[in-house]
Amino acid sequence: MSDIHNQLETLINTHPVVLFMKGTQQTPQCGFSARAVFILQRLGVPFHDVNVLADNTIREGIKVYSNWPTIPQLYVKGEFIGGADIMTEMFQAGELHTLFGLPSPAQS
C-alpha cells in the first residue's frame, strides 16, 4: 500500500464523518463544497474537513482511493457516501437524516 493510501485510510477511519473538500468548512472554495458543508451543518452533524487544495497528493489520492473523480467526497464511519449531488439527493429524500440517526423531515 502506498503512503497516501495509508494516510487517507487513517483519516477516514479516525473520524466518524470526514468531508474531503475544496477549502474548509469555515471557508469553502467552491459551490459544491459549500453545498456539502451547508447540508452537514443543517443536519447539525460535526465533521472533520480535509482541504484538498492544501495538498495535491491528497486531492489526487482521494480520487483514486474512492474511484470517484470529483470533490467533495463524504465518508461516514469509514464508508464512502458520495459527492455533493448525492448528498443533496439523500438530504432531500431524508436518507442522510436516517444515516445519522436523525428524524427525517417528514417526521419533524
Secondary structure, DSSP 8 states (H G I E B T S, - for coil): --HHHHHHHHHHHHSSEEEEESB-SSSBSSHHHHHHHHHHHHHT---EEEEGGG-HHHHHHHHHHHT--SS-EEEETTEEEE-HHHHHHHHHHTHHHHHTT---GGG-
